[in-house]
Amino acid sequence: MSTMIEEDLKVEICNELKNELSLLHMEEKQVIIHCSIYGMDFGDAARIWKSTYLIDKKTGKKYKMLFAEGISFAPAWTLIPFNKPLEFTLIFKGLPQSCKLFDLVEIIPEEGGFEVLNINRNSSDVYYVTI
């Protein structure tokens, strides 16, 4: 017959780790951006590069795109429907609570990267933009 001994264990976590865990919890939310892009001519196409970021206007820190749906990743192209927009969704790593204004920027080695500047942060972190 075994006996169970109960001990009162007290676990202490240093303040630095507590703060880090608190920030991690707040920043785990993702930012969702629903995009629309209109073609100029029949046969126009678009694509997204993995080097697309949200950039905090205050700190300049970049937040990585995690996922894209409804648009091809470079080098492939997605045709833009004639007379209607191509609609796609981008999902990014969460922004810190301190971020109030940010840019959506596609950093690419050629002209014509997506750029939406001065997006005001909202409480849902879901945005609709036209590129």
A tleap script that builds the chain and sets N, CA, C and O, in Angstrom:
source leaprc.protein.ff14SB
mol = sequence {
  NMET SER THR MET ILE GLU GLU ASP LEU LYS
  VAL GLU ILE CYS ASN GLU LEU LYS ASN GLU
  LEU SER LEU LEU HIE MET GLU GLU LYS GLN
  VAL ILE ILE HIE CYS SER ILE TYR GLY MET
  ASP PHE GLY ASP ALA ALA ARG ILE TRP LYS
  SER THR TYR LEU ILE ASP LYS LYS THR GLY
  LYS LYS TYR LYS MET LEU PHE ALA GLU GLY
  ILE SER PHE ALA PRO ALA TRP THR LEU ILE
  PRO PHE ASN LYS PRO LEU GLU PHE THR LEU
  ILE PHE LYS GLY LEU PRO GLN SER CYS LYS
  LEU PHE ASP LEU VAL GLU ILE ILE PRO GLU
  GLU GLY GLY PHE GLU VAL LEU ASN ILE ASN
  ARG ASN SER SER ASP VAL TYR TYR VAL THR
  CILE
}
set mol.1.N position { 0.841 -1.175 0.000 }
set mol.1.CA position { 0.000 0.000 0.000 }
set mol.1.C position { 0.887 1.239 0.000 }
set mol.1.O position { 1.794 1.382 0.819 }
set mol.2.N position { 0.596 2.122 -0.939 }
set mol.2.CA position { 1.420 3.329 -1.020 }
set mol.2.C position { 0.715 4.504 -0.374 }
set mol.2.O position { -0.513 4.601 -0.385 }
set mol.3.N position { 1.487 5.360 0.167 }
set mol.3.CA position { 0.932 6.555 0.804 }
set mol.3.C position { 1.292 7.767 -0.047 }
set mol.3.O position { 2.395 7.886 -0.579 }
set mol.4.N position { 0.337 8.637 -0.149 }
set mol.4.CA position { 0.563 9.848 -0.919 }
set mol.4.C position { 0.893 10.977 0.046 }
set mol.4.O position { 0.161 11.228 1.003 }
set mol.5.N position { 1.974 11.633 -0.213 }
set mol.5.CA position { 2.370 12.753 0.630 }
set mol.5.C position { 2.118 14.037 -0.153 }
set mol.5.O position { 2.626 14.221 -1.259 }
set mol.6.N position { 1.350 14.889 0.425 }
set mol.6.CA position { 1.078 16.173 -0.221 }
set mol.6.C position { 1.985 17.222 0.375 }
set mol.6.O position { 2.120 17.341 1.593 }
set mol.7.N position { 2.592 17.966 -0.494 }
set mol.7.CA position { 3.441 19.063 -0.050 }
set mol.7.C position { 2.913 20.343 -0.677 }
set mol.7.O position { 2.445 20.351 -1.816 }
set mol.8.N position { 2.996 21.394 0.067 }
set mol.8.CA position { 2.634 22.698 -0.499 }
set mol.8.C position { 3.837 23.234 -1.256 }
set mol.8.O position { 4.853 23.602 -0.667 }
set mol.9.N position { 3.702 23.269 -2.553 }
set mol.9.CA position { 4.776 23.803 -3.382 }
set mol.9.C position { 4.439 25.237 -3.768 }
set mol.9.O position { 3.322 25.545 -4.183 }
set mol.10.N position { 5.393 26.066 -3.624 }
set mol.10.CA position { 5.188 27.448 -4.012 }
set mol.10.C position { 6.144 27.744 -5.154 }
set mol.10.O position { 7.362 27.661 -4.998 }
set mol.11.N position { 5.585 28.088 -6.293 }
set mol.11.CA position { 6.393 28.390 -7.465 }
set mol.11.C position { 6.454 29.902 -7.615 }
set mol.11.O position { 5.431 30.586 -7.605 }
set mol.12.N position { 7.645 30.396 -7.751 }
set mol.12.CA position { 7.804 31.837 -7.948 }
set mol.12.C position { 8.335 32.087 -9.347 }
set mol.12.O position { 9.234 31.399 -9.830 }
set mol.13.N position { 7.750 33.095 -9.983 }
set mol.13.CA position { 8.173 33.481 -11.329 }
set mol.13.C position { 8.676 34.912 -11.239 }
set mol.13.O position { 8.001 35.788 -10.698 }
set mol.14.N position { 9.864 35.139 -11.774 }
set mol.14.CA position { 10.439 36.484 -11.692 }
set mol.14.C position { 9.580 37.471 -12.492 }
set mol.14.O position { 8.885 37.087 -13.432 }
set mol.15.N position { 9.641 38.729 -12.105 }
set mol.15.CA position { 8.823 39.773 -12.751 }
set mol.15.C position { 9.104 39.904 -14.241 }
set mol.15.O position { 8.190 40.159 -15.025 }
set mol.16.N position { 10.356 39.731 -14.635 }
set mol.16.CA position { 10.714 39.845 -16.054 }
set mol.16.C position { 9.974 38.793 -16.882 }
set mol.16.O position { 9.442 39.097 -17.950 }
set mol.17.N position { 9.944 37.553 -16.383 }
set mol.17.CA position { 9.241 36.486 -17.084 }
set mol.17.C position { 7.735 36.731 -17.076 }
set mol.17.O position { 7.067 36.476 -18.078 }
set mol.18.N position { 7.192 37.220 -15.966 }
set mol.18.CA position { 5.764 37.545 -15.910 }
set mol.18.C position { 5.404 38.580 -16.970 }
set mol.18.O position { 4.400 38.436 -17.666 }
set mol.19.N position { 6.218 39.619 -17.092 }
set mol.19.CA position { 5.968 40.664 -18.101 }
set mol.19.C position { 6.055 40.104 -19.509 }
set mol.19.O position { 5.231 40.426 -20.366 }
set mol.20.N position { 7.059 39.262 -19.747 }
set mol.20.CA position { 7.229 38.671 -21.070 }
set mol.20.C position { 6.037 37.786 -21.442 }
set mol.20.O position { 5.559 37.828 -22.575 }
set mol.21.N position { 5.565 36.992 -20.491 }
set mol.21.CA position { 4.400 36.132 -20.736 }
set mol.21.C position { 3.150 36.967 -20.991 }
set mol.21.O position { 2.332 36.622 -21.843 }
set mol.22.N position { 3.006 38.053 -20.261 }
set mol.22.CA position { 1.863 38.943 -20.448 }
set mol.22.C position { 1.881 39.554 -21.844 }
set mol.22.O position { 0.851 39.597 -22.517 }
set mol.23.N position { 3.057 40.030 -22.286 }
set mol.23.CA position { 3.179 40.616 -23.628 }
set mol.23.C position { 2.929 39.569 -24.706 }
set mol.23.O position { 2.263 39.845 -25.704 }
set mol.24.N position { 3.464 38.368 -24.501 }
set mol.24.CA position { 3.265 37.290 -25.466 }
set mol.24.C position { 1.782 36.990 -25.623 }
set mol.24.O position { 1.297 36.819 -26.741 }
set mol.25.N position { 1.073 36.926 -24.531 }
set mol.25.CA position { -0.361 36.662 -24.575 }
set mol.25.C position { -1.094 37.745 -25.364 }
set mol.25.O position { -1.979 37.436 -26.162 }
set mol.26.N position { -0.733 39.008 -25.148 }
set mol.26.CA position { -1.412 40.115 -25.829 }
set mol.26.C position { -1.084 40.150 -27.316 }
set mol.26.O position { -1.917 40.556 -28.126 }
set mol.27.N position { 0.128 39.725 -27.681 }
set mol.27.CA position { 0.567 39.849 -29.065 }
set mol.27.C position { 0.278 38.618 -29.902 }
set mol.27.O position { 0.620 38.597 -31.085 }
set mol.28.N position { -0.336 37.593 -29.336 }
set mol.28.CA position { -0.608 36.393 -30.101 }
set mol.28.C position { -1.771 36.568 -31.059 }
set mol.28.O position { -1.951 35.749 -31.960 }
set mol.29.N position { -2.558 37.605 -30.889 }
set mol.29.CA position { -3.649 37.851 -31.822 }
set mol.29.C position { -3.058 38.102 -33.199 }
set mol.29.O position { -1.967 38.656 -33.333 }
set mol.30.N position { -3.784 37.693 -34.202 }
set mol.30.CA position { -3.325 37.928 -35.563 }
set mol.30.C position { -4.075 39.112 -36.156 }
set mol.30.O position { -5.180 39.450 -35.730 }
set mol.31.N position { -3.451 39.730 -37.142 }
set mol.31.CA position { -4.065 40.842 -37.860 }
set mol.31.C position { -4.533 40.306 -39.206 }
set mol.31.O position { -3.764 39.684 -39.939 }
set mol.32.N position { -5.801 40.553 -39.523 }
set mol.32.CA position { -6.386 40.061 -40.770 }
set mol.32.C position { -6.703 41.255 -41.654 }
set mol.32.O position { -7.385 42.192 -41.239 }
set mol.33.N position { -6.198 41.204 -42.880 }
set mol.33.CA position { -6.453 42.288 -43.819 }
set mol.33.C position { -7.101 41.706 -45.068 }
set mol.33.O position { -6.504 40.898 -45.780 }
set mol.34.N position { -8.348 42.137 -45.321 }
set mol.34.CA position { -9.073 41.750 -46.528 }
set mol.34.C position { -8.770 42.803 -47.586 }
set mol.34.O position { -8.997 43.995 -47.378 }
set mol.35.N position { -8.262 42.351 -48.709 }
set mol.35.CA position { -7.816 43.270 -49.767 }
set mol.35.C position { -8.651 43.112 -51.027 }
set mol.35.O position { -9.142 42.029 -51.345 }
set mol.36.N position { -8.796 44.220 -51.729 }
set mol.36.CA position { -9.408 44.228 -53.062 }
set mol.36.C position { -8.469 44.966 -53.987 }
set mol.36.O position { -7.941 46.024 -53.642 }
set mol.37.N position { -8.263 44.402 -55.164 }
set mol.37.CA position { -7.433 45.070 -56.165 }
set mol.37.C position { -8.163 45.003 -57.499 }
set mol.37.O position { -8.657 43.950 -57.904 }
set mol.38.N position { -8.221 46.134 -58.165 }
set mol.38.CA position { -8.911 46.234 -59.443 }
set mol.38.C position { -7.892 46.229 -60.573 }
set mol.38.O position { -6.836 46.853 -60.474 }
set mol.39.N position { -8.218 45.517 -61.647 }
set mol.39.CA position { -7.375 45.529 -62.821 }
set mol.39.C position { -7.693 46.731 -63.690 }
set mol.39.O position { -8.795 47.276 -63.633 }
set mol.40.N position { -6.730 47.137 -64.490 }
set mol.40.CA position { -6.930 48.254 -65.420 }
set mol.40.C position { -7.358 47.751 -66.796 }
set mol.40.O position { -8.101 48.419 -67.515 }
set mol.41.N position { -6.878 46.566 -67.147 }
set mol.41.CA position { -7.150 45.993 -68.464 }
set mol.41.C position { -7.499 44.520 -68.333 }
set mol.41.O position { -7.205 43.887 -67.318 }
set mol.42.N position { -8.129 43.983 -69.369 }
set mol.42.CA position { -8.421 42.558 -69.434 }
set mol.42.C position { -7.088 41.803 -69.369 }
set mol.42.O position { -6.143 42.152 -70.077 }
set mol.43.N position { -7.014 40.785 -68.534 }
set mol.43.CA position { -5.794 39.986 -68.429 }
set mol.43.C position { -4.822 40.460 -67.359 }
set mol.43.O position { -3.757 39.864 -67.200 }
set mol.44.N position { -5.159 41.514 -66.620 }
set mol.44.CA position { -4.285 41.953 -65.530 }
set mol.44.C position { -4.216 40.863 -64.467 }
set mol.44.O position { -5.154 40.086 -64.289 }
set mol.45.N position { -3.102 40.822 -63.774 }
set mol.45.CA position { -2.890 39.806 -62.743 }
set mol.45.C position { -2.159 40.418 -61.560 }
set mol.45.O position { -1.573 41.496 -61.660 }
set mol.46.N position { -2.205 39.717 -60.451 }
set mol.46.CA position { -1.523 40.167 -59.236 }
set mol.46.C position { -0.910 38.967 -58.541 }
set mol.46.O position { -1.265 37.819 -58.807 }
set mol.47.N position { 0.009 39.258 -57.655 }
set mol.47.CA position { 0.640 38.225 -56.829 }
set mol.47.C position { 1.135 38.899 -55.557 }
set mol.47.O position { 1.237 40.124 -55.498 }
set mol.48.N position { 1.438 38.111 -54.557 }
set mol.48.CA position { 1.946 38.653 -53.296 }
set mol.48.C position { 3.307 38.026 -53.028 }
set mol.48.O position { 3.523 36.843 -53.290 }
set mol.49.N position { 4.197 38.815 -52.516 }
set mol.49.CA position { 5.516 38.311 -52.141 }
set mol.49.C position { 5.504 37.999 -50.650 }
set mol.49.O position { 4.802 38.642 -49.869 }
set mol.50.N position { 6.291 37.003 -50.276 }
set mol.50.CA position { 6.374 36.641 -48.852 }
set mol.50.C position { 7.030 37.749 -48.033 }
set mol.50.O position { 6.971 37.740 -46.804 }
set mol.51.N position { 7.647 38.691 -48.715 }
set mol.51.CA position { 8.285 39.832 -48.045 }
set mol.51.C position { 7.287 40.993 -47.909 }
set mol.51.O position { 7.590 42.137 -48.246 }
set mol.52.N position { 6.105 40.669 -47.412 }
set mol.52.CA position { 5.052 41.655 -47.165 }
set mol.52.C position { 4.887 41.776 -45.655 }
set mol.52.O position { 4.791 40.773 -44.947 }
set mol.53.N position { 4.857 43.009 -45.174 }
set mol.53.CA position { 4.873 43.244 -43.733 }
set mol.53.C position { 3.873 44.318 -43.320 }
set mol.53.O position { 3.418 45.127 -44.129 }
set mol.54.N position { 3.551 44.293 -42.034 }
set mol.54.CA position { 2.919 45.432 -41.388 }
set mol.54.C position { 4.062 46.134 -40.670 }
set mol.54.O position { 4.885 45.491 -40.019 }
set mol.55.N position { 4.108 47.450 -40.793 }
set mol.55.CA position { 5.189 48.209 -40.169 }
set mol.55.C position { 4.587 49.219 -39.204 }
set mol.55.O position { 3.823 50.099 -39.600 }
set mol.56.N position { 4.940 49.082 -37.945 }
set mol.56.CA position { 4.484 49.989 -36.890 }
set mol.56.C position { 5.051 51.378 -37.189 }
set mol.56.O position { 6.268 51.548 -37.264 }
set mol.57.N position { 4.179 52.367 -37.357 }
set mol.57.CA position { 4.607 53.721 -37.707 }
set mol.57.C position { 5.479 54.352 -36.617 }
set mol.57.O position { 6.377 55.138 -36.922 }
set mol.58.N position { 5.224 54.017 -35.367 }
set mol.58.CA position { 5.956 54.638 -34.265 }
set mol.58.C position { 7.360 54.046 -34.108 }
set mol.58.O position { 8.334 54.776 -33.926 }
set mol.59.N position { 7.450 52.729 -34.181 }
set mol.59.CA position { 8.742 52.071 -33.908 }
set mol.59.C position { 9.491 51.652 -35.171 }
set mol.59.O position { 10.705 51.453 -35.129 }
set mol.60.N position { 8.778 51.516 -36.298 }
set mol.60.CA position { 9.409 51.038 -37.519 }
set mol.60.C position { 9.579 49.528 -37.560 }
set mol.60.O position { 10.124 48.988 -38.522 }
set mol.61.N position { 9.116 48.844 -36.518 }
set mol.61.CA position { 9.264 47.385 -36.459 }
set mol.61.C position { 8.334 46.715 -37.475 }
set mol.61.O position { 7.190 47.132 -37.657 }
set mol.62.N position { 8.850 45.665 -38.136 }
set mol.62.CA position { 8.099 44.914 -39.148 }
set mol.62.C position { 7.460 43.685 -38.518 }
set mol.62.O position { 8.048 43.021 -37.665 }
set mol.63.N position { 6.229 43.400 -38.966 }
set mol.63.CA position { 5.506 42.213 -38.515 }
set mol.63.C position { 5.190 41.359 -39.733 }
set mol.63.O position { 4.583 41.818 -40.701 }
set mol.64.N position { 5.610 40.124 -39.659 }
set mol.64.CA position { 5.618 39.186 -40.776 }
set mol.64.C position { 4.223 38.716 -41.206 }
set mol.64.O position { 3.339 38.497 -40.378 }
set mol.65.N position { 4.054 38.571 -42.524 }
set mol.65.CA position { 2.844 37.948 -43.063 }
set mol.65.C position { 2.959 36.442 -42.822 }
set mol.65.O position { 3.987 35.834 -43.121 }
set mol.66.N position { 1.907 35.855 -42.285 }
set mol.66.CA position { 1.909 34.432 -41.976 }
set mol.66.C position { 1.225 33.597 -43.053 }
set mol.66.O position { 1.595 32.445 -43.283 }
set mol.67.N position { 0.223 34.184 -43.711 }
set mol.67.CA position { -0.623 33.394 -44.614 }
set mol.67.C position { -1.319 34.329 -45.597 }
set mol.67.O position { -1.616 35.479 -45.270 }
set mol.68.N position { -1.574 33.835 -46.785 }
set mol.68.CA position { -2.355 34.577 -47.785 }
set mol.68.C position { -3.322 33.608 -48.447 }
set mol.68.O position { -2.964 32.471 -48.755 }
set mol.69.N position { -4.553 34.070 -48.663 }
set mol.69.CA position { -5.570 33.241 -49.317 }
set mol.69.C position { -6.233 34.054 -50.424 }
set mol.69.O position { -6.603 35.210 -50.224 }
set mol.70.N position { -6.379 33.430 -51.602 }
set mol.70.CA position { -7.067 34.078 -52.710 }
set mol.70.C position { -6.139 34.797 -53.668 }
set mol.70.O position { -6.603 35.445 -54.606 }
set mol.71.N position { -4.834 34.694 -53.449 }
set mol.71.CA position { -3.834 35.306 -54.327 }
set mol.71.C position { -2.610 34.400 -54.336 }
set mol.71.O position { -2.291 33.752 -53.339 }
set mol.72.N position { -1.934 34.369 -55.474 }
set mol.72.CA position { -0.737 33.534 -55.618 }
set mol.72.C position { 0.478 34.204 -54.988 }
set mol.72.O position { 0.578 35.429 -54.929 }
set mol.73.N position { 1.404 33.358 -54.516 }
set mol.73.CA position { 2.693 33.868 -54.072 }
set mol.73.C position { 3.603 33.981 -55.287 }
set mol.73.O position { 3.575 33.130 -56.176 }
set mol.74.N position { 4.422 35.050 -55.319 }
set mol.74.CA position { 5.397 35.225 -56.397 }
set mol.74.C position { 6.292 33.986 -56.431 }
set mol.74.O position { 6.699 33.499 -55.376 }
set mol.75.N position { 6.600 33.476 -57.598 }
set mol.75.CA position { 6.526 34.100 -58.916 }
set mol.75.C position { 5.218 33.836 -59.684 }
set mol.75.O position { 5.044 34.362 -60.783 }
set mol.76.N position { 4.311 33.043 -59.135 }
set mol.76.CA position { 3.047 32.761 -59.837 }
set mol.76.C position { 2.155 34.004 -59.824 }
set mol.76.O position { 2.358 34.913 -59.019 }
set mol.77.N position { 1.171 34.037 -60.718 }
set mol.77.CA position { 0.248 35.174 -60.838 }
set mol.77.C position { -1.191 34.688 -60.704 }
set mol.77.O position { -1.495 33.546 -61.047 }
set mol.78.N position { -2.070 35.542 -60.210 }
set mol.78.CA position { -3.507 35.293 -60.152 }
set mol.78.C position { -4.182 36.325 -61.037 }
set mol.78.O position { -3.963 37.526 -60.877 }
set mol.79.N position { -5.004 35.860 -61.971 }
set mol.79.CA position { -5.715 36.796 -62.850 }
set mol.79.C position { -6.742 37.597 -62.065 }
set mol.79.O position { -7.433 37.061 -61.199 }
set mol.80.N position { -6.835 38.881 -62.373 }
set mol.80.CA position { -7.849 39.740 -61.768 }
set mol.80.C position { -9.091 39.638 -62.643 }
set mol.80.O position { -9.001 39.871 -63.848 }
set mol.81.N position { -10.241 39.300 -62.079 }
set mol.81.CA position { -11.460 39.159 -62.887 }
set mol.81.C position { -11.790 40.455 -63.640 }
set mol.81.O position { -11.583 41.553 -63.124 }
set mol.82.N position { -12.295 40.311 -64.843 }
set mol.82.CA position { -12.663 41.488 -65.639 }
set mol.82.C position { -13.880 42.161 -65.014 }
set mol.82.O position { -14.864 41.491 -64.702 }
set mol.83.N position { -13.824 43.449 -64.832 }
set mol.83.CA position { -14.916 44.279 -64.295 }
set mol.83.C position { -15.263 43.997 -62.840 }
set mol.83.O position { -16.337 44.399 -62.390 }
set mol.84.N position { -14.405 43.329 -62.091 }
set mol.84.CA position { -14.599 43.150 -60.657 }
set mol.84.C position { -13.241 43.011 -59.992 }
set mol.84.O position { -12.247 42.711 -60.654 }
set mol.85.N position { -13.198 43.227 -58.705 }
set mol.85.CA position { -11.891 43.153 -58.033 }
set mol.85.C position { -11.473 41.722 -57.721 }
set mol.85.O position { -12.300 40.819 -57.592 }
set mol.86.N position { -10.172 41.549 -57.607 }
set mol.86.CA position { -9.621 40.328 -57.031 }
set mol.86.C position { -9.646 40.562 -55.522 }
set mol.86.O position { -9.081 41.540 -55.033 }
set mol.87.N position { -10.290 39.678 -54.798 }
set mol.87.CA position { -10.369 39.812 -53.347 }
set mol.87.C position { -9.547 38.707 -52.709 }
set mol.87.O position { -9.661 37.535 -53.069 }
set mol.88.N position { -8.718 39.101 -51.757 }
set mol.88.CA position { -7.865 38.128 -51.075 }
set mol.88.C position { -7.647 38.577 -49.635 }
set mol.88.O position { -7.916 39.723 -49.274 }
set mol.89.N position { -7.157 37.652 -48.829 }
set mol.89.CA position { -6.972 37.912 -47.402 }
set mol.89.C position { -5.528 37.630 -47.004 }
set mol.89.O position { -4.940 36.621 -47.392 }
set mol.90.N position { -4.979 38.546 -46.223 }
set mol.90.CA position { -3.629 38.399 -45.689 }
set mol.90.C position { -3.718 38.312 -44.166 }
set mol.90.O position { -4.480 39.045 -43.537 }
set mol.91.N position { -2.933 37.411 -43.585 }
set mol.91.CA position { -2.912 37.260 -42.132 }
set mol.91.C position { -1.483 37.499 -41.655 }
set mol.91.O position { -0.526 36.929 -42.179 }
set mol.92.N position { -1.369 38.365 -40.640 }
set mol.92.CA position { -0.065 38.779 -40.138 }
set mol.92.C position { 0.087 38.438 -38.669 }
set mol.92.O position { -0.886 38.228 -37.945 }
set mol.93.N position { 1.336 38.392 -38.259 }
set mol.93.CA position { 1.668 38.256 -36.835 }
set mol.93.C position { 1.040 39.432 -36.098 }
set mol.93.O position { 0.965 40.536 -36.637 }
set mol.94.N position { 0.591 39.200 -34.876 }
set mol.94.CA position { -0.077 40.231 -34.091 }
set mol.94.C position { 0.783 41.443 -33.808 }
set mol.94.O position { 2.000 41.340 -33.657 }
set mol.95.N position { 0.137 42.586 -33.739 }
set mol.95.CA position { 0.805 43.843 -33.403 }
set mol.95.C position { 0.757 44.058 -31.894 }
set mol.95.O position { -0.159 43.574 -31.230 }
set mol.96.N position { 1.738 44.782 -31.346 }
set mol.96.CA position { 1.695 45.077 -29.916 }
set mol.96.C position { 0.565 46.064 -29.618 }
set mol.96.O position { 0.133 46.814 -30.492 }
set mol.97.N position { 0.111 46.050 -28.406 }
set mol.97.CA position { -0.978 46.929 -27.997 }
set mol.97.C position { -0.625 48.400 -28.194 }
set mol.97.O position { -1.509 49.225 -28.426 }
set mol.98.N position { 0.646 48.728 -28.104 }
set mol.98.CA position { 1.088 50.112 -28.232 }
set mol.98.C position { 0.976 50.655 -29.658 }
set mol.98.O position { 1.010 51.869 -29.857 }
set mol.99.N position { 0.842 49.774 -30.647 }
set mol.99.CA position { 0.759 50.208 -32.048 }
set mol.99.C position { -0.625 50.787 -32.331 }
set mol.99.O position { -1.642 50.126 -32.120 }
set mol.100.N position { -0.650 52.015 -32.804 }
set mol.100.CA position { -1.918 52.692 -33.106 }
set mol.100.C position { -2.078 52.983 -34.601 }
set mol.100.O position { -3.193 53.200 -35.074 }
set mol.101.N position { -0.972 52.988 -35.343 }
set mol.101.CA position { -0.971 53.320 -36.760 }
set mol.101.C position { 0.099 52.473 -37.438 }
set mol.101.O position { 1.215 52.361 -36.931 }
set mol.102.N position { -0.232 51.874 -38.586 }
set mol.102.CA position { 0.744 51.020 -39.262 }
set mol.102.C position { 0.573 51.101 -40.774 }
set mol.102.O position { -0.439 51.587 -41.279 }
set mol.103.N position { 1.591 50.611 -41.485 }
set mol.103.CA position { 1.582 50.535 -42.942 }
set mol.103.C position { 1.580 49.070 -43.358 }
set mol.103.O position { 2.140 48.220 -42.665 }
set mol.104.N position { 0.951 48.781 -44.486 }
set mol.104.CA position { 1.034 47.477 -45.143 }
set mol.104.C position { 1.972 47.693 -46.324 }
set mol.104.O position { 1.661 48.469 -47.228 }
set mol.105.N position { 3.119 47.013 -46.324 }
set mol.105.CA position { 4.127 47.251 -47.354 }
set mol.105.C position { 4.673 45.919 -47.868 }
set mol.105.O position { 5.038 45.030 -47.099 }
set mol.106.N position { 4.716 45.819 -49.184 }
set mol.106.CA position { 5.314 44.669 -49.851 }
set mol.106.C position { 6.700 45.109 -50.301 }
set mol.106.O position { 6.828 45.946 -51.195 }
set mol.107.N position { 7.729 44.553 -49.690 }
set mol.107.CA position { 9.111 44.936 -49.998 }
set mol.107.C position { 9.651 43.959 -51.031 }
set mol.107.O position { 9.944 42.803 -50.725 }
set mol.108.N position { 9.778 44.455 -52.278 }
set mol.108.CA position { 10.161 43.574 -53.385 }
set mol.108.C position { 11.271 44.208 -54.218 }
set mol.108.O position { 11.483 45.418 -54.151 }
set mol.109.N position { 11.985 43.390 -55.008 }
set mol.109.CA position { 13.120 43.893 -55.787 }
set mol.109.C position { 12.719 44.506 -57.137 }
set mol.109.O position { 13.511 44.502 -58.079 }
set mol.110.N position { 11.520 45.019 -57.227 }
set mol.110.CA position { 11.053 45.652 -58.461 }
set mol.110.C position { 9.982 46.675 -58.107 }
set mol.110.O position { 9.538 46.735 -56.961 }
set mol.111.N position { 9.571 47.465 -59.064 }
set mol.111.CA position { 8.527 48.457 -58.820 }
set mol.111.C position { 7.159 47.793 -58.742 }
set mol.111.O position { 6.965 46.682 -59.235 }
set mol.112.N position { 6.213 48.489 -58.118 }
set mol.112.CA position { 4.835 48.021 -58.119 }
set mol.112.C position { 4.408 47.201 -56.926 }
set mol.112.O position { 3.377 46.532 -56.989 }
set mol.113.N position { 5.164 47.228 -55.833 }
set mol.113.CA position { 4.772 46.493 -54.636 }
set mol.113.C position { 3.535 47.104 -53.984 }
set mol.113.O position { 3.309 48.311 -54.075 }
set mol.114.N position { 2.739 46.267 -53.329 }
set mol.114.CA position { 1.554 46.753 -52.616 }
set mol.114.C position { 1.992 47.693 -51.501 }
set mol.114.O position { 3.008 47.476 -50.842 }
set mol.115.N position { 1.205 48.734 -51.309 }
set mol.115.CA position { 1.505 49.680 -50.234 }
set mol.115.C position { 0.224 50.389 -49.821 }
set mol.115.O position { -0.404 51.080 -50.624 }
set mol.116.N position { -0.154 50.212 -48.569 }
set mol.116.CA position { -1.285 50.938 -47.995 }
set mol.116.C position { -0.734 51.593 -46.734 }
set mol.116.O position { -0.343 50.910 -45.788 }
set mol.117.N position { -0.707 52.923 -46.731 }
set mol.117.CA position { -0.068 53.666 -45.645 }
set mol.117.C position { -1.084 54.197 -44.639 }
set mol.117.O position { -2.250 54.431 -44.958 }
set mol.118.N position { -0.603 54.375 -43.428 }
set mol.118.CA position { -1.359 55.025 -42.353 }
set mol.118.C position { -2.702 54.363 -42.044 }
set mol.118.O position { -3.748 55.013 -42.059 }
set mol.119.N position { -2.656 53.079 -41.769 }
set mol.119.CA position { -3.866 52.350 -41.379 }
set mol.119.C position { -4.054 52.545 -39.879 }
set mol.119.O position { -3.168 52.210 -39.093 }
set mol.120.N position { -5.195 53.082 -39.484 }
set mol.120.CA position { -5.505 53.278 -38.067 }
set mol.120.C position { -5.888 51.950 -37.437 }
set mol.120.O position { -6.730 51.223 -37.963 }
set mol.121.N position { -5.278 51.644 -36.330 }
set mol.121.CA position { -5.535 50.398 -35.611 }
set mol.121.C position { -6.949 50.403 -35.042 }
set mol.121.O position { -7.418 51.426 -34.545 }
set mol.122.N position { -7.619 49.274 -35.114 }
set mol.122.CA position { -8.939 49.142 -34.493 }
set mol.122.C position { -8.917 47.993 -33.487 }
set mol.122.O position { -7.948 47.238 -33.421 }
set mol.123.N position { -9.975 47.866 -32.718 }
set mol.123.CA position { -9.993 46.869 -31.642 }
set mol.123.C position { -10.129 45.434 -32.142 }
set mol.123.O position { -9.752 44.500 -31.433 }
set mol.124.N position { -10.659 45.242 -33.343 }
set mol.124.CA position { -10.852 43.880 -33.857 }
set mol.124.C position { -9.622 43.346 -34.604 }
set mol.124.O position { -9.485 42.136 -34.783 }
set mol.125.N position { -8.736 44.237 -35.037 }
set mol.125.CA position { -7.573 43.891 -35.873 }
set mol.125.C position { -7.987 43.191 -37.160 }
set mol.125.O position { -7.265 42.332 -37.667 }
set mol.126.N position { -9.158 43.562 -37.689 }
set mol.126.CA position { -9.613 43.118 -38.999 }
set mol.126.C position { -9.815 44.379 -39.838 }
set mol.126.O position { -10.480 45.323 -39.412 }
set mol.127.N position { -9.229 44.378 -41.041 }
set mol.127.CA position { -9.221 45.583 -41.873 }
set mol.127.C position { -9.630 45.242 -43.297 }
set mol.127.O position { -9.457 44.112 -43.755 }
set mol.128.N position { -10.175 46.236 -43.991 }
set mol.128.CA position { -10.570 46.117 -45.399 }
set mol.128.C position { -9.869 47.232 -46.151 }
set mol.128.O position { -10.063 48.408 -45.843 }
set mol.129.N position { -9.045 46.870 -47.149 }
set mol.129.CA position { -8.329 47.875 -47.909 }
set mol.129.C position { -8.479 47.629 -49.408 }
set mol.129.O position { -8.686 46.500 -49.852 }
set mol.130.N position { -8.371 48.690 -50.157 }
set mol.130.CA position { -8.340 48.609 -51.614 }
set mol.130.C position { -6.925 49.002 -52.047 }
set mol.130.O position { -6.401 50.047 -51.662 }
set mol.131.N position { -6.343 48.150 -52.839 }
set mol.131.CA position { -4.961 48.401 -53.290 }
set mol.131.C position { -5.014 48.925 -54.714 }
set mol.131.O position { -3.973 49.208 -55.307 }
savepdb mol mol.pdb
quit
